[in-house]
Amino acid sequence: MLTLPSNLRRIVLNVSVTSLGCAMVAGTAQAQLQTPASKKTSPNHSALEAGQAEDVTVSVRRRSEPLQKVPVATSVYSAKQATRDNVHDLQGIFEFIPSANFRANSSSKDRATFVRGIGTIATSPGVEPSVSTVLDGVVLARPGQATADILDLDHVEVMRGPQGTLFGKNASAGAVNIVTRQPTADFHAFAEASYFSGNEYRLTGGATGTLVPSKLVANASFLVGGFDGNVKNLANSTTVNGYEHRGARSKFLWTPDEETQVTFGLDYMYQNDLVPTGVYTSTNQVAYPTGAVKTNPALASALVGEGVTPSKNNTSVSNNTQSRSVDHTGGFSATVDRELGRGYKLTSISAYRQWQNIQDQDYDGLSGVYATLPEVRDHGKLNFWQASQEVRIASPRGHFFDYVAGFYYLHGVDREVYSRTLSQNGQGTAYGQSHYGITNNNYAVFAEGNLNFTKNFRAILGLRLLRDDLGYDMSRRSTSAVAVTGIRPSYASSGSTSQNGYVDRIGLQYDIKPDIHAYFTYSHGYKGPAYNTFFNMQATDAQVLKPEQNNSFELGLKSQFLHRRVTANLAAFIENFSNYQANFLDNVAGGAVYRMINAGSVSSKGVEGDVAVRTLPGLTLGGNFAYTYAVVDKFNCPAGAPASCNVNGQPLPFAPRWKFVLNADYTKSLNNRFTLSVDSDYTWQSRTQFALTETPDTVQKAYGIWNMSTTLQDKKLKIQLSLVMRNAINTHYASYMAYGALGGVTSSIPRDYGRYGGFVLRKDF
């Protein structure tokens, strides 16, 4: 379990309530977002009555700026939308962000995020993500940390394209900035309960207010939630693919003087995800690049005997090992904001975070004992912690040169133990256990600013200089002197590397009119060296993977017109990556495994758009889309690959060519007491390839999801009731497809695999 100092544990145990209600939102990019702490603000009612867009403030350049004036393609998703859509993590949120996608998996350590078709799939702790995730200013070094339930959300900013100048070297494809609610001086409390079909429930509550007048304000929140699941385990007649979540979050905002604000943040989340290793959809396996179909008659016979019928609509498994992923994530941070005079502001963020994971996997996906099929069970333990320090200074605005500059340091330590047990005919035949870990240090200095040639015309200059120190050690003990299913022989090695790198951004921005802004940027992205350190590591994996680098060009237009009743933002981009770090399908004595390689060069190009229209009072129509042409340009065939593994020109995994979201929101006051709102959205994406092998049986066909909700609010009693229906047209789809360990194809079943509904009841105090 996550270990915290005793005084911090007492704070966690004492918190029981949270801050602030959901923000007002209309469309993914239009919201009334986070307000300054300890200041009471209200929406611009005159603008709302006139049907105008509310101002949206974001921190995509490490300082508060209007979204419409930031030269970065950005999507914003708010707390109100999360409640309306019944989503509380990045996997759910990314369904409504056209440029973003999420790789689901049974274990949190194997999940990943993608922006514009670019992301990193890796079990190894020695590989960084291409998309950086930042929580309240703190960079999360491992992608598994970013899969946690987000408690007390204010909003999420998804920045597309390289963001390494300000958000770190592991933001070569984009950055996801998660912002939770700030404390307020005015007292406010709430309790919220939701229940959905499938016995899914979520209980949250909280409060915010003043502890010491003019000096200390605080908030606190808690979460209890669960879901039985939507997959049947025939081996023991239980329902799986569900979860149990428990968590708490608190912030203290101390104002020792007029120039200084100190924010202390503390959070903890427990997650027990009972996700099966995979649901069989086929017992065939298509070879690449020939397309020849390989069958596994023994697997097909075994599944029939256990009552499982592999198909695209299968929602049954037969596992004698309960697959699960148990996570303890949390940490604390201290953010100091100090006004230095003459408009300069100093910010310091000191943070410590820890992530512990325990996983059990039914590797073979069967429950019976068979003469020709082995039974394989996995068990893993992970303990990761990171400590980071960032100090930056922001200059005043309005001068010829305004900027944000600073330095950054991160130290991370990962230790893992992974075991695999193999038996044949019910008799133990082999056992392997690996002890491995990674230690990394990252040092960086950075700056980004504007050269304001005129009031309406400026240049954008950004640079980050960095150094990586990365080391690993690995030792595997195997009871077999030769490779057996999924287990290589004993092996031990260690190594280290140090490399320097840089990222930059250069661009121009011109304000055509007060509400119309155009920009062009060039960015160089960098993701550091890597080691493929995992259970089945071998000598070829001990070589350092080269840093992944990219060059990106973006042309954007952000506009509002018709008295700000219409908002239209467009971006066109070209991104070219070299030394792309990707997972490659391998085989160990008949068992499927994946290993990380420098796959070669890939590219992504396309057009994105966000549109919101407010034609009538209370009615907002929105549409967001992304056309992404993300492909393999030149694939480097690794050692041991087929004689021909040419996948050049084929689509990258998790990169649908088209994806769009259409939404409509209507709010009307029935009288002075009651307000009714109706919301509806439709999401659609084209066919999606899930494997770099480019095989046809790992493709999800195009599909669309329709969601709707209605909310009745009683202003007098401060109660609101929302009725929510997800996937109203009952569309079945897979959120991930992969080859089964013993052959065939397995899929991940999402929460909204079929139609479901429920309610959310909220009471404010």
C-alpha positions in Angstrom: 0.0 0.0 0.0 1.1 3.6 -0.6 3.3 4.7 2.2 2.9 8.3 3.4 4.3 10.2 6.4 2.2 9.8 9.5 1.0 13.5 9.6 -0.1 13.2 5.9 -1.9 10.0 6.6 -3.9 11.8 9.3 -4.9 14.4 6.8 -6.0 11.8 4.3 -8.1 10.0 7.0 -9.7 13.2 8.2 -10.9 14.5 4.9 -14.4 13.8 4.0 -15.8 16.5 1.8 -14.9 18.5 -1.3 -15.0 21.8 -3.1 -16.9 23.6 -5.8 -19.6 22.4 -8.1 -19.3 21.7 -11.7 -18.3 24.5 -14.1 -20.7 25.8 -16.7 -19.9 24.3 -20.1 -21.0 24.5 -23.7 -19.0 22.4 -26.1 -15.6 20.8 -25.5 -13.8 24.1 -26.0 -16.2 26.5 -24.3 -16.4 26.6 -20.5 -16.3 28.8 -17.4 -13.2 27.1 -15.9 -11.2 27.5 -12.8 -11.4 30.8 -11.0 -8.7 32.4 -8.9 -8.5 30.9 -5.4 -10.1 32.8 -2.5 -11.9 35.2 -4.9 -15.6 35.0 -5.5 -16.5 35.4 -9.1 -19.6 34.8 -11.2 -20.3 34.1 -14.8 -20.8 36.9 -17.3 -24.6 36.9 -17.2 -25.0 39.6 -19.8 -22.9 37.5 -22.2 -24.9 34.4 -21.4 -28.2 36.2 -22.0 -27.0 37.5 -25.3 -25.9 34.0 -26.3 -22.2 34.9 -26.4 -19.4 32.5 -25.5 -17.9 32.7 -22.0 -14.2 33.4 -21.7 -12.1 30.3 -21.2 -8.9 30.6 -19.3 -6.2 27.9 -19.7 -2.6 27.4 -18.6 -1.2 25.7 -21.7 1.8 28.1 -21.6 2.3 27.9 -17.8 0.4 31.1 -17.2 -3.3 32.0 -17.3 -4.3 33.1 -20.8 -7.5 33.1 -22.8 -7.9 29.9 -24.8 -8.8 31.9 -27.9 -5.5 33.7 -27.9 -3.1 30.8 -27.2 -1.2 29.7 -30.3 -1.6 26.0 -29.4 -4.3 23.6 -30.7 -6.1 22.7 -27.4 -9.2 20.8 -26.4 -10.9 21.5 -23.1 -13.1 19.1 -21.2 -14.9 20.2 -18.0 -16.3 18.7 -14.8 -19.8 19.3 -16.0 -19.2 17.2 -19.1 -17.7 14.4 -17.1 -20.8 14.2 -15.0 -23.0 14.4 -18.1 -21.1 11.6 -19.8 -20.4 9.4 -16.7 -16.7 9.4 -17.3 -14.0 10.0 -14.6 -10.7 9.0 -16.2 -8.7 9.8 -19.3 -10.0 6.7 -21.1 -13.5 8.0 -20.9 -12.6 11.6 -21.5 -10.7 10.8 -24.7 -13.8 9.4 -26.2 -14.9 13.0 -26.6 -11.6 14.5 -27.8 -11.3 13.9 -31.5 -7.5 14.2 -31.7 -6.9 11.8 -28.7 -7.2 8.1 -28.2 -6.5 5.6 -25.4 -5.1 2.1 -25.3 -7.1 0.0 -22.8 -5.6 -3.0 -21.1 -6.1 -5.3 -18.2 -3.2 -3.7 -16.2 -2.8 0.0 -15.7 0.9 -0.3 -16.4 0.1 -1.4 -20.0 -2.3 1.5 -20.8 -1.3 4.4 -23.0 -2.5 7.7 -24.4 -2.3 8.9 -28.0 -2.5 12.4 -29.6 -2.7 12.7 -33.4 -2.1 9.0 -33.7 1.3 9.2 -31.8 1.8 7.4 -28.5 4.1 4.9 -26.7 3.0 1.4 -25.8 5.5 -0.1 -23.4 5.5 -2.4 -20.4 9.1 -1.4 -19.7 9.7 1.2 -16.9 12.7 2.4 -19.0 10.5 3.9 -21.7 8.8 7.3 -21.4 5.4 8.2 -22.9 5.2 10.4 -26.0 2.2 12.2 -24.4 3.0 13.9 -21.1 0.4 14.0 -18.4 0.5 16.8 -15.8 -1.5 16.9 -12.6 -1.9 20.3 -11.0 1.5 21.3 -12.3 3.3 18.0 -11.6 4.6 15.9 -14.5 3.7 12.2 -14.1 6.7 10.2 -15.2 5.0 6.9 -15.8 1.9 6.5 -18.0 0.3 4.1 -15.5 0.0 7.0 -13.1 -2.3 8.9 -15.5 -4.9 6.1 -15.6 -6.3 6.8 -12.1 -9.8 8.0 -11.4 -9.8 11.8 -11.4 -11.4 13.1 -8.2 -12.6 16.7 -7.8 -11.9 17.5 -11.5 -12.1 21.1 -12.7 -11.1 20.6 -16.3 -8.6 18.8 -18.6 -6.6 20.6 -21.3 -5.4 18.4 -24.2 -2.6 20.1 -26.1 -1.9 18.7 -29.5 1.6 18.5 -31.0 5.0 18.9 -29.3 4.8 20.7 -25.9 8.3 20.0 -24.6 9.5 23.6 -24.2 7.2 24.1 -21.2 5.8 20.6 -20.3 8.9 18.5 -20.4 10.9 16.3 -22.9 8.3 13.5 -22.8 5.7 15.7 -24.5 6.9 15.1 -28.1 3.3 14.2 -29.3 1.3 16.4 -26.9 0.4 17.1 -23.3 -2.6 16.4 -21.1 -3.0 19.0 -18.3 -5.3 17.8 -15.5 -6.5 20.7 -13.2 -8.4 19.9 -10.0 -10.5 22.5 -8.1 -8.9 25.2 -6.0 -10.2 26.1 -2.5 -12.4 29.2 -2.2 -12.9 31.6 0.7 -16.7 31.3 0.6 -18.1 28.2 2.3 -19.6 25.6 -0.1 -20.3 21.9 0.4 -22.0 19.2 -1.7 -22.9 15.6 -1.7 -23.4 13.6 -4.9 -24.6 10.1 -5.6 -24.9 8.3 -8.9 -26.2 4.9 -9.9 -26.2 3.1 -13.3 -27.3 -0.2 -14.6 -24.8 -3.0 -14.0 -24.7 -1.9 -10.3 -22.3 0.9 -11.0 -22.3 3.5 -8.2 -20.3 6.6 -7.3 -20.5 8.6 -4.0 -18.6 11.9 -3.7 -18.9 14.7 -1.3 -16.9 17.7 -0.1 -16.6 21.2 1.2 -14.5 24.3 0.7 -14.1 27.4 2.8 -12.0 29.6 5.1 -10.1 28.1 8.0 -8.2 31.3 9.0 -9.7 34.6 7.7 -7.5 36.2 5.1 -4.8 33.6 5.7 -5.9 30.0 5.1 -8.6 28.4 2.9 -9.0 24.7 2.2 -11.0 22.1 0.4 -11.3 18.3 0.8 -13.1 15.6 -1.1 -13.7 11.9 -1.0 -14.8 9.2 -3.5 -16.3 5.7 -3.1 -17.3 3.9 -6.4 -17.7 0.6 -7.9 -19.0 -1.4 -10.9 -19.8 -5.2 -11.1 -18.7 -5.4 -14.7 -20.1 -6.4 -18.1 -18.2 -9.7 -18.8 -19.2 -13.1 -17.6 -16.6 -15.5 -16.2 -18.0 -18.9 -16.9 -15.4 -20.8 -14.9 -16.9 -19.5 -11.6 -20.2 -17.9 -12.7 -19.0 -14.4 -11.7 -19.2 -11.0 -13.4 -15.9 -9.3 -14.1 -14.5 -6.3 -16.0 -15.6 -4.1 -13.1 -13.8 -2.0 -10.5 -13.7 -0.7 -6.9 -12.3 2.8 -6.4 -11.7 4.7 -3.1 -10.0 8.1 -2.9 -9.5 11.4 -1.2 -8.0 14.8 -2.2 -7.3 18.0 -0.3 -5.8 21.4 -0.9 -4.7 24.1 1.5 -4.2 27.6 0.2 -2.1 29.8 2.6 -1.6 33.5 2.1 1.1 34.6 4.5 1.2 38.1 2.9 -0.2 40.1 0.0 2.6 38.9 -2.4 2.7 35.2 -1.6 0.3 32.2 -2.0 1.3 28.7 -1.0 -0.8 25.7 -2.1 -0.4 22.4 -0.4 -2.0 19.5 -2.3 -2.5 15.9 -1.1 -4.2 13.0 -2.8 -4.6 9.3 -2.6 -6.5 6.8 -4.8 -7.1 3.1 -4.5 -8.2 1.2 -7.5 -9.0 -2.5 -7.9 -9.8 -3.2 -11.6 -11.0 -6.7 -12.2 -10.3 -6.6 -16.0 -9.8 -9.9 -17.8 -6.6 -10.4 -19.8 -8.7 -10.5 -22.9 -12.0 -11.7 -24.3 -11.5 -14.1 -27.3 -13.1 -12.8 -30.5 -11.3 -15.3 -32.8 -9.1 -18.4 -32.7 -7.5 -17.5 -36.0 -4.3 -15.6 -36.2 -3.3 -13.8 -39.4 0.4 -13.8 -40.3 2.0 -10.6 -41.6 2.8 -9.5 -44.1 1.5 -12.4 -46.2 -2.0 -12.4 -44.7 -2.0 -16.2 -44.4 -4.4 -17.4 -41.7 -3.0 -19.6 -39.0 -5.5 -21.7 -37.0 -5.2 -23.1 -33.5 -7.5 -26.1 -33.4 -6.6 -27.0 -29.9 -7.5 -23.5 -28.6 -10.8 -23.5 -30.6 -11.7 -26.9 -29.1 -10.8 -25.8 -25.6 -13.0 -22.7 -25.8 -15.9 -24.6 -27.1 -15.6 -27.1 -24.2 -15.6 -24.3 -21.7 -18.7 -22.7 -23.2 -16.9 -19.7 -24.8 -17.9 -18.8 -28.4 -15.3 -16.5 -29.9 -16.9 -13.7 -31.9 -17.0 -9.9 -32.3 -20.0 -10.0 -29.9 -18.5 -12.3 -27.3 -18.6 -11.0 -23.7 -17.6 -14.3 -21.9 -14.4 -15.7 -20.6 -13.4 -18.8 -18.8 -10.5 -18.0 -16.4 -9.4 -20.0 -13.4 -7.2 -17.0 -12.3 -8.9 -13.8 -11.4 -7.2 -11.2 -13.5 -6.9 -7.9 -11.6 -4.8 -4.7 -11.4 -4.6 -3.1 -8.0 -3.2 0.4 -7.8 -2.3 2.7 -5.0 -1.4 6.2 -6.3 -0.9 9.5 -4.6 1.4 12.1 -3.4 1.8 15.7 -2.2 3.0 18.9 -3.6 3.8 22.5 -2.5 3.3 25.3 -5.0 4.6 28.7 -4.1 3.5 31.8 -6.1 5.3 35.0 -5.2 4.8 38.4 -6.8 8.3 40.0 -7.2 7.1 43.5 -8.2 6.9 45.2 -11.5 4.7 42.4 -12.7 7.2 39.5 -12.3 6.0 36.3 -10.7 8.0 33.5 -9.3 6.5 29.9 -9.1 8.1 26.9 -7.3 6.5 23.4 -7.4 8.0 20.8 -5.1 6.4 17.3 -5.4 6.6 13.7 -4.4 4.5 11.0 -5.9 4.3 7.2 -5.5 2.6 4.5 -7.5 2.2 0.9 -6.5 0.7 -1.8 -8.6 -0.1 -5.5 -8.1 -1.4 -7.5 -11.0 -2.5 -11.1 -11.6 -3.1 -12.3 -15.1 -4.6 -15.5 -16.6 -2.0 -15.6 -19.4 -3.6 -18.5 -21.3 -7.2 -17.3 -20.9 -8.5 -20.8 -20.1 -9.7 -22.7 -17.0 -9.3 -26.3 -17.9 -6.4 -28.7 -18.1 -5.3 -29.8 -21.6 -2.7 -32.1 -23.0 -1.5 -29.7 -25.7 -2.2 -26.3 -24.2 -0.2 -25.1 -21.2 -1.7 -23.2 -18.2 0.2 -20.0 -17.5 -0.3 -17.6 -14.6 1.3 -14.2 -14.1 1.9 -12.2 -10.9 3.6 -8.8 -10.7 4.5 -6.2 -8.2 5.6 -2.6 -9.0 6.8 0.2 -6.8 7.6 3.5 -8.3 8.3 6.9 -6.7 9.3 10.2 -8.1 10.5 13.5 -6.6 10.5 16.7 -8.7 11.3 20.3 -8.4 10.4 23.1 -10.8 11.1 26.8 -10.5 10.0 29.3 -13.1 9.6 33.0 -13.4 7.0 34.8 -15.6 7.6 38.3 -16.8 5.0 41.0 -17.0 2.9 41.3 -20.1 2.9 44.2 -22.5 6.6 44.6 -22.9 8.5 44.0 -26.1 9.6 40.6 -24.8 7.5 38.6 -22.3 8.4 35.1 -21.2 8.2 32.2 -18.9 11.6 30.6 -17.9 12.9 28.2 -15.3 14.6 25.0 -14.5 13.4 21.5 -13.7 14.7 18.3 -12.0 13.1 14.9 -11.6 14.4 11.8 -9.9 12.5 8.5 -10.4 13.0 5.0 -9.1 11.1 1.9 -10.3 11.4 -1.6 -8.8 9.4 -4.5 -10.1 9.1 -8.3 -9.5 7.3 -10.3 -12.1 6.6 -14.1 -12.0 5.2 -16.6 -14.5 4.2 -20.1 -13.7 3.8 -22.7 -16.4 2.1 -26.1 -16.0 1.2 -28.9 -18.4 -1.5 -31.5 -17.8 -1.9 -30.1 -14.3 1.7 -30.6 -13.4 4.1 -27.7 -12.8 6.8 -27.7 -15.4 8.5 -24.3 -15.4 8.7 -21.1 -13.3 10.4 -17.8 -14.0 10.8 -14.7 -11.9 12.4 -11.4 -12.8 13.6 -8.7 -10.6 14.3 -5.4 -12.5 14.2 -1.7 -12.1 15.1 1.7 -13.5 16.6 4.8 -12.0 16.4 8.0 -13.9 17.4 11.7 -13.5 16.3 14.5 -15.7 17.7 18.0 -15.6 16.4 20.9 -17.8 16.4 24.6 -18.3 13.7 26.1 -20.4 12.2 29.3 -21.6 9.4 30.4 -24.0 8.2 33.9 -24.8 6.8 36.4 -27.2 8.6 39.1 -29.2 5.8 41.7 -29.5 6.7 43.6 -32.7 3.4 45.4 -32.5 0.2 45.1 -30.4 -1.2 42.6 -33.0 1.9 40.8 -34.3 4.5 38.8 -32.4 7.1 36.0 -32.7 7.1 32.9 -30.5 10.4 31.6 -29.3 10.9 28.6 -27.0 13.8 26.3 -26.0 14.5 23.5 -23.5 17.9 22.1 -22.9 18.0 18.8 -21.0 20.0 15.9 -19.8 19.0 12.3 -19.1 20.7 9.9 -16.8 19.1 6.4 -17.2 20.2 3.2 -15.6 18.7 -0.3 -15.3 19.3 -3.7 -13.7 17.6 -7.0 -14.4 17.9 -10.6 -13.1 15.7 -13.5 -14.2 15.7 -16.9 -12.7 14.1 -19.7 -14.7 13.8 -23.3 -13.8 14.1 -24.3 -17.5 17.5 -24.1 -19.3 15.6 -23.6 -22.6 12.8 -21.3 -23.6 9.3 -22.5 -22.8 5.9 -20.9 -23.4 6.3 -17.3 -22.5 9.5 -17.8 -20.3 13.0 -17.4 -21.5 16.0 -19.0 -19.6 17.8 -17.3 -16.8 19.4 -14.0 -17.6 21.0 -11.0 -15.8 22.4 -7.7 -17.0 22.6 -4.0 -16.1 23.5 -0.8 -17.9 23.4 3.0 -17.9 23.5 5.9 -20.3 23.6 9.7 -20.3 22.5 11.8 -23.2 21.8 15.5 -23.8 18.9 16.8 -25.9 16.8 19.8 -26.8 13.3 20.8 -27.8 12.3 24.1 -29.3 9.4 26.1 -30.7 9.5 29.0 -33.2 6.4 30.7 -34.6 4.5 33.8 -35.6 1.1 35.0 -34.4 -1.1 37.8 -35.8 -4.3 39.2 -34.4 -6.3 39.8 -37.5 -9.1 41.3 -35.4 -9.8 41.3 -31.7 -11.6 38.0 -31.9 -9.6 36.4 -34.8 -6.1 35.1 -34.3 -3.8 33.3 -36.7 -0.5 31.5 -36.0 2.2 29.3 -37.4 4.7 27.3 -35.3 7.6 24.9 -35.9 8.5 22.6 -33.0 11.2 20.1 -32.5 10.2 17.3 -30.1 12.5 15.0 -28.1 11.8 11.9 -26.1 14.8 10.5 -24.3 16.8 7.2 -24.6 15.2 4.0 -23.4 15.9 0.5 -22.2 13.5 -2.3 -22.9 13.5 -3.8 -19.4 10.8 -6.4 -18.8 10.1 -9.9 -17.7 11.5 -11.6 -20.9 14.4 -9.2 -21.4 17.3 -10.7 -23.3 20.7 -9.6 -24.6 19.3 -7.8 -27.6 17.1 -5.7 -25.3 20.1 -4.5 -23.3 21.0 -2.1 -26.1 20.0 1.5 -25.6 17.1 2.6 -27.7 17.9 5.9 -29.5 15.9 9.0 -28.5 12.7 9.6 -30.4 12.7 12.9 -32.2 10.2 14.8 -34.4 9.7 18.0 -36.4 6.2 19.5 -36.3 4.6 22.3 -38.3 1.2 23.7 -37.3 -1.0 26.4 -38.9 -3.9 27.6 -36.8 -6.8 30.0 -36.8 -8.9 30.8 -33.7 -12.0 33.0 -34.3 -15.2 34.3 -32.8 -17.8 36.3 -34.8 -21.4 37.4 -34.9 -20.9 39.0 -31.5 -19.1 35.9 -30.2 -22.1 33.7 -30.8 -20.0 31.5 -33.1 -16.6 30.1 -32.2 -14.6 28.3 -34.9 -11.0 27.1 -34.3 -9.0 25.2 -37.0 -5.5 23.7 -37.1 -3.5 22.0 -39.8 -0.4 20.0 -38.9 2.5 17.9 -40.2 4.6 15.9 -37.8 7.6 13.7 -38.8 9.1 11.3 -36.2 12.4 9.4 -36.4 13.6 6.5 -34.2 10.0 5.9 -33.3 9.9 3.8 -30.1 7.2 1.1 -30.5 6.2 -2.3 -29.3 6.9 -5.2 -31.7 5.1 -8.6 -31.5 7.5 -11.4 -30.6 7.2 -15.1 -29.7 8.8 -17.2 -27.0 8.3 -20.9 -27.5 4.7 -20.4 -28.7 3.8 -17.6 -26.3 3.2 -14.1 -27.5 5.3 -11.3 -26.0 6.0 -7.8 -27.0 9.3 -5.9 -27.0 10.3 -2.3 -27.6 12.3 -1.3 -30.7 13.3 1.8 -32.7 10.6 1.0 -35.3 11.9 3.6 -37.8 10.2 6.7 -39.1 6.5 7.6 -38.9 4.5 10.7 -39.7 1.1 12.3 -38.9 -0.6 15.0 -40.8 -4.1 16.3 -40.8 -6.7 19.0 -40.0 -8.7 19.6 -36.8 -11.6 21.8 -36.0 -13.7 23.0 -33.0 -17.0 24.8 -33.6 -19.6 26.1 -31.2 -22.8 28.0 -32.2 -25.2 29.9 -30.0 -28.1 30.9 -32.2 -30.8 31.0 -29.5 -30.7 31.8 -25.8 -29.9 28.7 -23.9 -29.1 26.6 -27.0 -25.5 25.6 -28.0 -24.6 23.5 -30.9 -21.1 22.1 -31.2 -19.0 20.1 -33.5 -15.4 18.9 -33.1 -13.5 16.8 -35.7 -10.1 15.5 -36.5 -8.7 14.1 -39.8 -5.5 12.3 -39.0 -3.3 10.6 -41.6 -0.8 8.8 -39.3 1.3 6.2 -41.1 4.5 4.2 -41.0 6.9 5.8 -43.4 9.8 3.4 -43.1 9.8 0.3 -40.8 13.0 -1.2 -39.4 12.6 -4.9 -39.3 14.1 -6.2 -36.1 16.3 -9.3 -35.7 14.1 -12.4 -35.7 11.3 -10.8 -37.8 10.0 -12.4 -40.9 12.1 -12.1 -44.0 9.7 -9.4 -45.2 7.9 -7.3 -42.7 7.2 -4.3 -44.9 4.4 -2.3 -43.3 5.4 1.0 -44.9 2.5 3.2 -45.7 0.2 1.4 -43.3 -1.7 3.3 -40.5 -0.3 3.7 -37.1 -2.1 1.9 -34.2 -4.8 3.9 -32.4 -5.0 6.5 -35.2 -8.5 6.5 -36.8 -8.5 8.5 -40.0 -11.7 10.4 -39.0 -13.1 11.1 -35.6 -15.8 13.7 -34.7 -18.1 14.7 -31.8 -21.4 16.5 -32.4 -23.3 17.9 -29.4 -26.3 20.0 -28.5 -27.1 21.6 -25.2 -30.3 23.4 -24.3 -31.0 25.0 -20.9 -34.3 26.8 -20.0 -35.7 28.3 -16.8 -39.1 26.9 -16.2 -39.8 29.5 -13.5 -37.9 31.3 -10.8 -37.2 28.0 -9.1 -36.7 25.2 -11.6 -34.3 25.0 -14.6 -34.3 22.2 -17.2 -31.4 21.3 -19.4 -31.2 18.7 -22.2 -27.9 17.4 -23.6 -27.1 15.1 -26.4 -23.9 14.1 -28.2 -22.9 11.7 -31.0 -19.3 10.5 -31.4 -18.1 8.6 -34.5 -14.7 7.3 -35.6 -13.5 5.4 -38.7 -11.8 2.0 -38.7 -8.9 1.8 -36.3 -5.9 -0.5 -36.5 -4.7 -1.7 -33.0 -1.5 -3.5 -34.0 1.7 -2.4 -35.7 1.7 -5.8 -37.5 -1.1 -4.3 -39.6 -3.1 -7.5 -39.5 -6.8 -7.4 -40.6 -8.1 -9.2 -37.5 -6.9 -6.4 -35.1 -9.0 -3.7 -36.8 -12.1 -2.2 -35.2 -14.6 -1.2 -37.8 -16.1 2.3 -37.9 -18.7 2.9 -35.2 -20.8 5.7 -33.6 -22.1 6.2 -30.1 -25.1 8.4 -29.1 -25.4 9.7 -25.6 -28.0 11.9 -24.0 -29.0 13.3 -20.6 -31.4 15.7 -19.0 -31.1 17.7 -15.8 -33.7 19.3 -13.5 -32.4 21.8 -11.0 -34.2 23.2 -8.0 -32.6 26.5 -7.1 -34.5 26.8 -3.8 -33.4 23.5 -2.4 -30.1 23.5 -4.3 -30.8 20.0 -5.7 -30.3 18.7 -9.2 -31.2 15.4 -10.7 -29.7 14.2 -14.0 -30.9 11.2 -16.0 -28.1 9.8 -18.2 -28.2 7.3 -21.1 -24.9 6.1 -22.7 -24.7 4.4 -26.0 -28.4 4.8 -26.7 -28.3 2.9 -30.0 -26.5 -0.1 -28.4 -23.4 -0.1 -30.5 -20.9 -2.9 -29.7 -17.2 -2.1 -30.2 -13.8 -3.1 -28.8 -11.5 -0.5 -27.2 -8.5 -2.7 -27.9 -7.6 -5.9 -29.9 -4.5 -8.0 -29.6 -3.2 -11.5 -30.2 -3.9 -13.9 -27.4 -0.9 -15.5 -25.6 -1.6 -18.9 -27.1 -3.0 -17.6 -30.4 -6.3 -16.2 -31.6 -7.4 -12.6 -31.1 -8.6 -11.0 -27.8 -10.4 -7.7 -27.2 -11.0 -5.3 -24.4 -14.7 -4.6 -23.6 -15.3 -0.9 -22.7 -17.8 0.3 -20.1 -20.1 1.6 -22.8 -20.0 -1.6 -24.9 -23.8 -1.7 -24.8 -26.6 0.6 -23.8 -26.8 1.6 -20.2 -28.3 4.3 -18.1 -28.7 5.8 -14.6 -29.0 8.9 -12.6 -26.9 11.5 -10.8 -28.4 13.3 -7.7 -26.6 16.3 -6.3 -27.2 18.4 -3.2 -25.4 21.7 -2.6 -25.1 23.4 0.8 
